[in-house]
Amino acid sequence: MKMRRISMIRTIPFTIIMVVTCFSSLSNFAQDIMPLLPQPRHVERLEGVFSLTADTKIVVSDAVDADLQNTIELIQRRVAEITKPPCELTTAMGKTRTPYILPGIIGQNEQISEALTVMPLKEQPQTEEGYVLEITPTRVLLAGKTGAGLFYAAQTFLQLIYTKEKEGMSVPCVRIVDWPESAFRGVMIDSSQGTLPNVATVKRFIRTFGELKINRYYLYSEDTLEYPDQPLVGEPGGRYTPDDVRDIVAEGLKNYVEIVPCVQFHGHLHNVLRMEKYSNLAEIPHGGELSPGREGVDEFIENCVKYLAETFPSPYIHVGGDETYELGTGRSRERFPDRPAGEIYLEHAHRIHEIIRKYGRIPEVWGDIILNHPEIIDKIAKDTRMMSWSYFERKDDFGPLVEPFAKADLPFVVCPGVRNWMQIYPNFKGMRTVIDQFMKKGREFDAAGILNTLWIDTCEELHSLNYYGFAYGAAAGWQSGTPDLQNFEKAFAWSFHRDETGEILNAYHEMLESQLIAESLYSGSSIRLHWLDPFVEANQKRIVEWEPKLREMRLHAENALEQLYRAKQQSLRNQDLLDFIEYAALRLDLAGLKLLYGPEMSRIYRAARNSNDSKQIWLAAIQLGASTKANKCRIYDLIFMTGNLKALYKDLWLRGNTPYNLEGTLALWDKEIQKYWDMHAAINQAWDESRRTKTLPPPEPLGFFVD
């Protein structure tokens, strides 16, 4: 980063009340364990605390390069989140007698070099992203091997700041030497199959990734990048403009997060190929995959690559290449009737490689198709980085997903997933298992690192429920071994939420238990479970078997709600994100209630139909909504609870996303509400008819099948 200077007299005032604190939450950790994400490699607890006060200075030389300035501004900004105005900046070097913060690059700052010379370090940081952090009662030393290392030292320091209302801020004294185990630590976020995160949300992701020492953000796009020379790719309001991309890239630079375009030049292009202009490029007209070798395909790809190379400074372009199910079934089969699908895929991959290299970039590709065609693996260009993905538990310890690439001398990254897709709340338990096993096997074969992926498969999943998953992937990539779950979760609750009560962590646990039950009941998807119609015969009979589990599912969700309500009384970090967990708890609770109501309403109706007791029939009318006194009844519950949850869902969607795809998604909720109104009318009609016929109509047309 370019050098620049700051004025010798530039200062920004900062006022913080003097503090003496016991650090009750921090002192609960073992001598070598601190509530930090990721957990540092070497930690030595020292005596005392460093108190941030009105006299605190950030000490620098008069020449400040962009890396150092970036770290100074980070410290000022984060401290200002707690107490304003931000920390006073002084350029006095070694002239302050007050407690001070000394940031710098190792080898570029004489005062830091002198301090490191006498510091009893067991080991020096071993990689370019490594750092030394020493906190004493009088000084905070932040020393990075590079700008990124300095930035990470500051992030660790900021995680340790402890605040108490009316007392102020302090930091426990500690000496840390740290560096990452894996150089590649990334997250891929699907921005193309449902919700489109707005730029503010993307920038929040990036800032959080910087905190977690994640250094790559893969922006996944099938048709959500606006290509100036391809205006029909994507829809207005559903694309990131060139200015958006530049804004995102700039945020990445400030947080040492490389922004990598993750696109598709093989399959997953239906939204593009459904256009008549592009349909001729498809393997099958209006299908989802480009047809290798077809006229116009290479020109289309090159036009896109040219824009990506101009807009994204990353040396890599992820070209997709996964799940090419149509390959060899359409136009390419007509042109190459005797060629195996693997060879057709390989030829297309070679042409993409040539185009990517023409623009000075290096291709990355999903590994599944190449693993499915082992005969082509030795023919893949050796500079292609393979992104080997797997999202579910396996019995073969993930070896078949990494060993072939290692044997072929191809660089590779392991790519697990957050397990959020098709779920109301992510399955973090399954995610942890896959990350632990996949990373262990990947490191045995020298994987470059981890790319934790987040997919939006139903258009309903909300991105902001996944920060726990981001944090776990970050810990797995930075730390040298499998993260200790108990220490990780305590550190997550502290560093991400500043929660000392345990209520946030309990809420996460209760949500996971509720989600696991929901996922186990129907199609492995809690979203599908929520939309299951309990007034269809086969479903209603199945629900009878599920009733104990549904009640258990609801109790876990309701326990989470209680924990969240109490937690919200605190002043927490990222408190707005608790609203998303609250929504997920309410939705799991409603899903269980709705399904339980199916057989429950059926039993009420069928019992009333078979009864001669007028009071029982009258009570059934109230319970089912066929009475003027039935303003509180089961069918009204379904109508208004669904409507209220829809309103919350819409609000949360628009907090973090553009309106793109929102109306189509809300139609699911509208359809559900209308279905219940129609049922309400049918129930009332049944009682009206019974007044004439002296008996209730048959239950089956109303959706009541079980006794």
C-alpha positions in Angstrom: 0.0 0.0 0.0 1.2 3.5 -0.8 3.0 5.6 1.7 1.3 8.8 2.9 1.9 11.3 5.7 -0.3 12.7 8.4 0.0 16.1 10.0 2.2 16.3 13.2 -0.6 18.2 14.9 -3.6 16.0 13.7 -5.5 14.7 16.8 -8.9 13.3 17.3 -10.1 13.6 20.9 -11.3 10.7 22.9 -12.9 10.6 26.3 -13.2 7.5 28.4 -13.9 7.3 32.2 -11.0 5.9 34.2 -11.6 2.2 35.0 -10.6 -0.5 37.4 -12.3 -3.8 36.5 -12.1 -7.4 37.7 -12.5 -8.8 34.2 -14.8 -11.4 35.7 -15.7 -13.0 32.3 -12.2 -13.0 31.0 -10.6 -14.4 34.1 -12.8 -17.5 33.8 -10.6 -18.7 30.9 -7.6 -20.9 31.4 -4.1 -19.4 31.5 -3.5 -20.1 27.9 -7.1 -19.8 26.6 -8.7 -16.4 26.0 -12.1 -15.6 24.6 -10.7 -14.9 21.1 -11.7 -15.9 17.6 -9.7 -17.5 16.2 -7.8 -18.8 19.3 -4.2 -17.6 19.0 -1.3 -20.0 18.7 0.7 -18.8 21.8 -0.9 -17.0 24.7 0.9 -15.9 27.9 -1.2 -14.2 30.6 0.6 -11.3 32.3 -0.1 -9.4 35.5 -2.5 -6.5 35.5 -4.7 -4.6 33.1 -4.3 -1.8 30.6 -6.9 0.9 31.2 -8.2 2.9 28.3 -8.6 6.5 29.5 -8.8 10.1 28.2 -5.0 10.1 28.3 -4.6 7.0 26.0 -2.5 7.8 22.9 -1.8 5.9 19.7 1.9 6.5 19.2 3.3 6.7 15.6 6.1 8.2 13.7 5.4 11.2 11.4 5.5 9.0 8.4 2.4 6.7 8.2 1.8 4.3 5.4 -1.7 3.2 4.4 -1.4 -0.1 6.3 -0.6 1.7 9.6 -3.2 4.4 9.0 -5.8 1.7 8.3 -5.0 0.0 11.6 -5.1 3.4 13.5 -8.5 4.1 12.0 -9.8 0.7 12.9 -8.9 1.2 16.5 -10.5 4.6 16.6 -13.6 3.4 14.9 -14.1 0.3 17.1 -13.4 2.2 20.3 -15.9 4.9 19.2 -18.6 2.2 19.0 -18.5 2.1 22.8 -17.5 5.7 23.8 -17.4 8.8 21.6 -15.6 10.8 20.3 -12.8 8.4 19.0 -9.4 7.9 20.5 -6.9 10.8 20.4 -4.1 10.3 17.8 -0.7 11.6 18.6 2.5 11.4 16.4 4.8 11.7 19.4 7.2 8.8 19.3 8.4 7.7 22.7 7.6 11.0 24.4 4.4 10.2 26.2 4.3 9.1 29.8 0.7 8.0 29.7 -0.4 4.5 28.8 -0.2 4.3 25.0 -0.8 2.0 22.0 2.2 1.4 19.7 1.3 -0.1 16.3 3.8 -0.9 13.6 5.3 -3.3 11.0 8.1 -5.5 12.2 11.4 -4.2 10.8 10.0 -0.8 9.9 9.6 0.7 13.4 12.7 1.2 15.6 10.7 1.3 18.9 8.9 -1.9 18.0 12.2 -3.6 17.0 13.8 -2.6 20.3 10.8 -4.0 22.3 10.8 -7.3 20.4 14.5 -7.7 21.0 14.1 -7.8 24.8 10.7 -9.5 24.7 10.9 -13.2 25.9 9.1 -14.7 23.0 9.0 -18.5 22.7 8.7 -18.3 19.0 8.5 -15.7 16.2 5.5 -15.4 13.9 6.1 -17.7 11.0 4.0 -16.4 8.2 3.3 -13.0 6.5 0.0 -12.7 8.4 1.6 -13.3 11.8 1.8 -10.8 14.6 2.9 -10.1 18.1 0.6 -8.5 20.6 1.9 -7.5 24.1 -0.3 -5.7 26.6 1.2 -4.4 29.8 -0.4 -1.9 32.2 1.4 1.0 30.4 1.6 -0.1 26.8 -0.1 -2.0 24.0 2.3 -3.2 21.4 0.9 -4.3 18.0 3.5 -5.7 15.7 2.7 -7.3 12.4 5.0 -8.9 9.9 2.9 -7.2 7.2 0.0 -4.8 7.0 -2.4 -7.8 7.4 -0.5 -9.0 10.4 -0.7 -5.6 12.0 -4.4 -5.4 11.3 -5.0 -8.9 12.9 -3.0 -7.8 15.9 -5.4 -4.9 16.3 -8.4 -7.1 15.9 -7.2 -9.4 18.6 -6.6 -6.4 20.9 -10.0 -5.1 20.2 -11.7 -8.4 21.0 -10.1 -8.3 24.5 -11.5 -4.9 25.4 -13.8 -5.3 28.4 -16.4 -2.6 29.2 -18.6 -2.1 32.1 -21.3 0.6 32.4 -20.2 3.6 34.4 -16.7 2.1 34.8 -15.1 2.2 31.4 -12.9 0.0 29.4 -9.9 -2.2 30.2 -7.8 -4.9 28.6 -6.2 -7.9 30.4 -2.4 -7.9 30.1 -1.2 -10.7 27.8 1.5 -11.6 25.4 0.4 -13.3 22.1 2.4 -14.6 19.2 0.1 -15.8 16.4 -0.1 -16.8 12.8 -2.5 -18.8 10.7 -2.2 -22.5 10.0 -3.8 -22.1 6.5 -3.0 -19.2 4.2 -6.4 -19.5 2.5 -9.4 -18.8 4.7 -12.5 -17.9 2.8 -16.3 -17.7 2.7 -18.4 -17.9 -0.4 -21.9 -16.3 -0.1 -24.6 -17.2 -2.6 -25.9 -13.9 -4.1 -27.7 -15.4 -7.0 -30.4 -17.9 -6.1 -32.7 -15.9 -3.8 -32.0 -13.0 -1.6 -29.5 -10.4 -3.0 -27.6 -8.9 -0.1 -27.4 -5.1 -0.4 -24.0 -3.5 -0.5 -24.2 -2.4 3.1 -24.8 -6.0 4.2 -21.9 -7.2 2.0 -19.6 -4.6 3.6 -20.7 -5.8 7.0 -19.8 -9.3 6.1 -16.4 -8.1 5.0 -15.8 -6.2 8.2 -16.8 -9.2 10.2 -14.5 -11.4 8.1 -11.7 -9.0 8.9 -12.4 -9.4 12.6 -12.4 -13.2 12.3 -9.2 -13.1 10.2 -10.9 -14.5 7.1 -9.0 -13.2 4.1 -11.2 -14.1 1.1 -14.8 -13.4 0.2 -16.2 -15.2 -2.8 -19.0 -13.2 -4.4 -21.1 -15.9 -6.1 -23.0 -14.8 -9.1 -24.9 -16.6 -11.9 -26.6 -13.5 -13.2 -26.3 -10.9 -10.4 -23.2 -9.0 -11.8 -24.0 -6.3 -14.2 -21.8 -6.7 -17.3 -21.8 -3.4 -19.2 -21.5 -5.1 -22.6 -24.1 -7.8 -21.7 -27.1 -5.8 -20.4 -29.5 -8.8 -20.7 -27.5 -10.8 -18.1 -29.6 -10.5 -15.0 -32.5 -8.2 -14.2 -32.7 -4.5 -13.2 -32.6 -4.3 -9.4 -31.1 -7.8 -9.2 -27.5 -7.1 -10.0 -24.4 -5.5 -8.5 -23.4 -2.6 -10.7 -19.7 -1.8 -11.5 -19.8 0.9 -8.8 -21.2 -1.6 -6.3 -18.3 -3.9 -7.1 -15.8 -1.2 -6.7 -17.3 -0.2 -3.3 -17.2 -3.9 -2.2 -13.6 -4.3 -3.4 -12.5 -1.1 -1.5 -14.1 -2.4 1.7 -12.2 -5.7 1.2 -8.9 -3.8 0.8 -9.5 -2.0 4.2 -10.1 -5.3 5.9 -7.5 -7.4 4.1 -10.2 -9.5 2.5 -9.6 -10.4 -1.1 -12.9 -10.2 -3.1 -12.9 -13.1 -5.6 -15.6 -13.3 -8.4 -17.2 -16.7 -8.3 -19.2 -17.1 -11.5 -20.4 -19.8 -13.8 -19.0 -20.6 -17.3 -20.3 -24.1 -17.5 -23.7 -24.7 -15.8 -26.1 -23.0 -13.5 -26.9 -20.3 -16.1 -30.6 -20.9 -16.7 -31.4 -17.3 -15.8 -29.1 -16.2 -18.7 -29.9 -18.9 -21.2 -33.7 -18.4 -20.9 -33.2 -15.2 -22.9 -33.6 -15.7 -26.6 -30.4 -13.8 -27.3 -28.5 -16.4 -25.3 -30.6 -19.5 -25.8 -28.6 -20.5 -28.8 -25.5 -20.9 -26.6 -27.3 -23.5 -24.4 -26.8 -27.2 -24.4 -30.6 -27.5 -24.4 -32.7 -24.5 -25.6 -33.6 -22.4 -22.5 -31.6 -24.9 -20.4 -29.0 -24.2 -17.7 -25.7 -25.0 -19.3 -23.5 -23.6 -22.0 -22.9 -25.9 -24.9 -19.1 -26.5 -25.2 -17.7 -25.5 -28.6 -20.8 -23.9 -29.8 -20.4 -20.7 -31.8 -20.6 -17.6 -29.6 -19.9 -19.4 -26.3 -16.2 -18.5 -26.1 -17.0 -14.9 -27.1 -19.6 -14.6 -24.4 -17.2 -16.0 -21.8 -14.4 -13.7 -22.8 -16.6 -10.7 -22.7 -17.5 -11.5 -19.1 -13.9 -12.3 -18.1 -12.7 -9.0 -19.5 -15.1 -7.2 -17.2 -14.2 -9.3 -14.2 -10.4 -8.7 -14.8 -11.0 -4.9 -15.0 -13.2 -4.7 -11.9 -11.9 -7.3 -9.5 -8.1 -7.0 -8.6 -8.0 -10.6 -7.3 -5.6 -12.7 -9.3 -8.2 -15.5 -9.3 -11.5 -16.0 -11.1 -13.7 -18.9 -9.9 -15.3 -20.2 -13.1 -17.8 -22.6 -11.5 -18.0 -25.9 -13.4 -20.1 -28.0 -11.0 -23.2 -30.1 -11.5 -23.1 -30.1 -15.3 -26.0 -32.6 -15.6 -27.0 -31.5 -19.1 -23.5 -31.9 -20.6 -23.4 -34.4 -23.5 -27.2 -34.7 -23.7 -28.0 -32.0 -26.2 -26.2 -29.9 -28.8 -22.7 -31.1 -27.8 -23.8 -34.7 -28.3 -24.9 -33.8 -31.8 -21.5 -32.3 -32.5 -19.4 -34.9 -30.7 -21.5 -38.1 -30.9 -18.6 -40.4 -30.0 -16.8 -38.4 -27.4 -17.3 -39.1 -23.6 -18.8 -36.4 -21.5 -15.5 -36.0 -19.6 -13.6 -35.2 -22.7 -16.2 -32.6 -23.8 -16.0 -31.0 -20.3 -12.1 -31.0 -20.4 -12.0 -29.3 -23.8 -14.4 -26.6 -22.6 -12.3 -26.2 -19.4 -9.1 -25.7 -21.5 -10.8 -23.0 -23.6 -11.9 -21.2 -20.4 -8.4 -21.6 -19.0 -6.9 -19.9 -22.1 -9.3 -17.0 -21.8 -8.7 -16.5 -18.1 -4.9 -16.6 -18.6 -5.1 -14.1 -21.5 -6.3 -11.6 -19.0 -3.7 -12.4 -16.4 -5.9 -14.3 -14.0 -5.7 -17.8 -12.6 -8.8 -20.1 -12.9 -10.5 -21.9 -10.0 -13.1 -24.6 -10.6 -15.4 -26.8 -8.5 -13.9 -30.3 -8.3 -17.0 -32.6 -8.5 -17.1 -33.2 -12.2 -13.4 -33.8 -12.5 -13.6 -36.3 -9.6 -16.5 -38.0 -11.4 -14.2 -38.3 -14.5 -10.9 -39.4 -13.1 -9.6 -40.0 -16.6 -9.2 -36.3 -17.2 -7.6 -35.2 -13.9 -4.0 -35.4 -15.1 -5.0 -33.3 -18.1 -6.2 -30.3 -16.1 -3.8 -27.3 -16.3 -1.6 -27.4 -13.3 -2.2 -23.8 -12.2 -5.9 -24.4 -11.9 -7.0 -24.4 -8.3 -9.5 -27.1 -7.5 -12.3 -26.3 -5.1 -13.3 -29.6 -3.6 -16.7 -29.4 -2.0 -18.7 -31.7 0.2 -21.4 -30.6 2.7 -22.6 -33.8 4.5 -21.0 -36.4 6.7 -19.2 -39.2 4.9 -17.9 -42.7 5.9 -14.8 -42.5 3.9 -13.1 -39.6 5.9 -13.2 -37.3 2.8 -10.0 -38.9 1.4 -11.5 -39.4 -2.1 -12.2 -35.7 -2.3 -8.7 -34.5 -1.7 -6.2 -37.3 -2.4 -6.7 -37.4 -6.2 -5.9 -33.7 -6.5 -2.8 -34.0 -4.4 -1.6 -37.0 -6.5 -2.2 -35.0 -9.6 -0.2 -32.1 -8.2 -3.1 -29.7 -8.4 -3.5 -27.0 -5.7 -6.8 -27.4 -3.9 -9.0 -26.0 -1.2 -11.6 -27.9 0.9 -15.1 -26.4 0.7 -17.6 -27.4 3.3 -20.8 -25.5 3.9 -22.7 -23.7 6.6 -25.6 -26.1 6.1 -28.2 -23.2 6.0 -29.8 -24.1 2.7 -33.5 -25.2 2.9 -33.4 -24.5 6.6 -35.2 -22.0 8.8 -32.1 -22.1 11.0 -28.7 -23.5 10.0 -27.6 -27.0 11.0 -24.4 -26.0 12.7 -23.9 -29.4 14.2 -23.6 -31.1 10.8 -21.5 -28.1 9.6 -19.0 -28.6 12.5 -18.6 -32.3 11.8 -17.9 -31.8 8.1 -15.5 -28.9 8.7 -13.6 -30.9 11.3 -13.2 -34.0 9.2 -12.8 -32.3 5.9 -10.1 -29.9 7.2 -8.2 -32.7 9.0 -8.0 -34.8 5.8 -7.3 -31.8 3.6 -4.3 -30.8 5.7 -2.9 -34.3 5.5 -2.7 -33.6 1.8 -1.5 -30.0 2.0 -4.8 -28.2 1.2 -4.3 -24.5 0.8 -7.1 -23.9 3.2 -10.9 -23.7 3.6 -13.7 -22.0 1.7 -16.9 -22.2 3.8 -19.9 -21.9 1.5 -23.4 -20.5 2.1 -26.1 -21.4 -0.4 -29.7 -20.1 -0.9 -31.6 -23.0 -2.4 -35.2 -22.1 -1.7 -35.1 -18.3 -2.1 -36.1 -18.0 1.6 -33.0 -18.4 3.6 -31.7 -15.3 5.4 -27.9 -14.7 5.3 -27.7 -13.0 8.7 -28.4 -16.2 10.5 -25.0 -17.6 9.6 -22.4 -15.7 11.6 -21.8 -18.6 13.9 -21.0 -20.7 10.9 -18.6 -18.1 9.5 -16.8 -17.9 12.9 -16.4 -21.7 13.1 -14.9 -21.9 9.6 -12.6 -19.0 10.5 -11.4 -20.8 13.6 -10.9 -24.1 11.6 -8.8 -22.3 9.0 -6.6 -20.2 11.3 -6.0 -22.6 14.2 -3.6 -25.6 13.9 -6.1 -28.2 15.0 -9.8 -28.9 15.3 -11.4 -26.1 17.4 -12.3 -27.1 20.9 -16.1 -26.6 20.8 -16.5 -25.3 24.4 -13.8 -22.8 24.0 -15.0 -21.7 20.6 -18.6 -21.1 21.7 -17.5 -19.2 24.8 -15.2 -17.1 22.6 -18.0 -16.6 20.0 -20.5 -15.4 22.7 -17.9 -13.0 24.1 -16.2 -11.6 21.0 -19.3 -11.5 18.7 -22.0 -10.5 21.2 -20.1 -9.5 24.4 -22.5 -11.7 26.3 -21.4 -12.6 29.8 -24.6 -14.3 30.9 -24.6 -17.4 28.8 -28.1 -16.6 27.5 -27.1 -16.0 23.9 -25.2 -19.3 23.9 -28.2 -21.1 25.4 -30.4 -19.6 22.7 -28.1 -20.9 20.0 -28.1 -24.3 21.6 -31.9 -24.4 21.9 -32.3 -23.2 18.3 -30.0 -26.0 17.0 -32.0 -28.6 18.9 -35.3 -27.4 17.5 -33.8 -27.2 14.0 -32.4 -30.7 14.2 -35.8 -32.2 15.1 -37.5 -30.2 12.2 -34.8 -31.4 9.8 -35.2 -35.0 10.8 -39.0 -35.1 10.3 -39.4 -34.2 6.6 -37.1 -34.2 3.6 -34.2 -33.0 5.6 -35.6 -29.4 5.4 -37.2 -27.3 8.1 -38.5 -24.9 5.4 -40.3 -27.7 3.6 -41.6 -28.9 7.0 -43.1 -25.4 7.6 -44.9 -25.4 4.2 -46.2 -29.0 4.6 -50.0 -28.9 4.5 -51.5 -30.6 7.6 -54.9 -30.9 6.0 -53.8 -33.4 3.3 -54.7 -36.9 4.3 -51.3 -38.5 3.9 -49.6 -35.6 5.8 -52.1 -35.6 8.6 -51.7 -39.3 9.2 -48.0 -38.9 9.3 -48.2 -36.0 11.7 -49.9 -38.2 14.2 -46.7 -40.1 14.5 -44.7 -36.9 14.8 -46.7 -35.3 17.6 -44.3 -35.9 20.5 -41.3 -34.6 18.4 -43.2 -31.6 17.2 -44.0 -30.6 20.8 -40.3 -31.1 21.7 -39.3 -29.0 18.7 -41.6 -26.2 19.8 -40.4 -26.3 23.4 -36.8 -25.8 22.2 -37.8 -22.9 20.0 -39.8 -21.3 22.9 -36.8 -21.8 25.3 -34.7 -19.9 22.7 -37.2 -17.1 22.6 -37.1 -16.7 26.4 -33.3 -16.6 26.3 -33.3 -14.0 23.5 -35.9 -11.8 25.2 -33.7 -11.7 28.3 -30.5 -11.2 26.3 -32.0 -8.2 24.6 -32.1 -6.4 27.9 -28.3 -6.2 27.8 -26.3 -3.8 25.7 -24.8 -6.4 23.3 -22.7 -6.3 20.2 -24.5 -7.2 17.0 -27.8 -7.1 18.9 -29.7 -6.5 15.7 -28.8 -9.9 14.5 -30.7 -11.4 17.4 -33.9 -10.4 15.6 -33.1 -12.9 12.9 -32.7 -15.7 15.4 -35.9 -14.6 17.0 -37.6 -14.9 13.6 -36.2 -18.4 13.2 -37.5 -19.4 16.6 -41.0 -18.0 15.9 -41.1 -19.8 12.6 -40.0 -23.2 14.0 -42.6 -22.7 16.8 -45.3 -21.8 14.3 -44.4 -24.7 12.0 -44.8 -27.1 14.9 -48.1 -25.5 16.0 -49.5 -25.6 12.5 -48.7 -29.3 12.0 -50.1 -30.2 15.4 -53.3 -28.3 14.6 -54.0 -30.6 11.6 -54.9 -33.8 13.6 -56.1 -31.7 16.6 -58.7 -29.9 14.5 -59.6 -33.1 12.8 -60.3 -34.8 16.2 -62.4 -31.8 17.4 -64.5 -31.8 14.2 -65.0 -35.5 13.9 -65.9 -35.9 17.6 -68.5 -33.1 17.3 -69.9 -34.7 14.2 -70.4 -38.0 16.0 -71.8 -36.3 19.1 -75.4 -35.6 20.1 -74.2 -33.3 22.9 -75.1 -29.7 21.8 -72.6 -28.2 24.2 -69.7 -30.2 22.7 -70.8 -29.2 19.2 -71.0 -25.5 20.3 -67.5 -25.7 21.8 -66.2 -27.3 18.7 -67.6 -24.4 16.7 -65.7 -21.9 18.9 -62.5 -23.9 18.8 -62.6 -24.2 15.0 -63.7 -20.7 14.2 -67.4 -21.2 13.3 -68.8 -19.0 16.0 -69.1 -15.3 16.6 -67.2 -16.0 19.9 -64.3 -17.6 17.9 -62.0 -14.6 17.7 -59.4 -16.7 19.5 -59.4 -20.1 17.8 -57.1 -22.4 15.9 -57.9 -21.3 12.4 -57.4 -17.6 13.5 -54.1 -18.6 15.1 -52.9 -19.9 11.7 -54.2 -16.8 9.8 -52.8 -14.1 12.0 -49.7 -15.8 13.3 -48.7 -16.5 9.7 -49.5 -12.9 8.8 -47.5 -11.5 11.6 -44.5 -13.7 10.8 -44.7 -12.7 7.2 -44.4 -9.1 8.2 -41.4 -9.8 10.4 -39.8 -11.9 7.6 -40.3 -9.0 5.1 -38.8 -6.5 7.5 -35.7 -8.7 8.0 -35.4 -9.4 4.3 -35.3 -5.7 3.5 -32.9 -4.9 6.4 -30.2 -6.9 4.6 -31.2 -7.3 1.0 -32.5 -5.6 -2.0 -36.3 -6.1 -2.8 -35.3 -8.4 -5.7 -37.2 -11.7 -5.5 -39.1 -10.5 -2.4 -42.6 -10.4 -3.9 -42.4 -13.9 -5.4 -41.3 -15.2 -2.0 -43.9 -13.4 -0.1 -46.5 -15.0 -2.3 -45.9 -18.3 -0.4 -47.0 -16.6 2.8 -50.0 -15.0 1.0 -51.0 -18.3 -0.4 -50.8 -19.9 3.0 -52.9 -17.1 4.6 -55.5 -17.4 1.9 -55.7 -21.1 2.3 -56.6 -20.6 6.0 -59.2 -18.0 5.2 -60.8 -20.4 2.7 -60.7 -23.1 5.3 -62.4 -20.7 7.8 -65.1 -20.1 5.3 -65.6 -23.8 4.6 -65.9 -24.6 8.4 -68.4 -21.8 8.8 -70.3 -23.2 5.8 -70.3 -26.6 7.4 -71.9 -25.3 10.6 -74.4 -23.3 8.6 -75.4 -26.5 6.7 -75.6 -28.4 10.0 -78.3 -26.0 11.2 -80.5 -27.1 8.3 -79.5 -30.8 8.2 -79.0 -31.3 12.0 -75.6 -32.9 11.3 -72.2 -31.7 10.3 -71.0 -32.6 6.8 -68.4 -35.3 6.2 -65.0 -34.3 7.5 -62.8 -35.3 4.6 -63.6 -32.4 2.2 -62.6 -30.0 5.0 -59.2 -31.7 5.5 -60.0 -33.7 8.6 -58.9 -37.4 8.3 -57.9 -38.7 11.8 -59.7 -39.4 15.0 
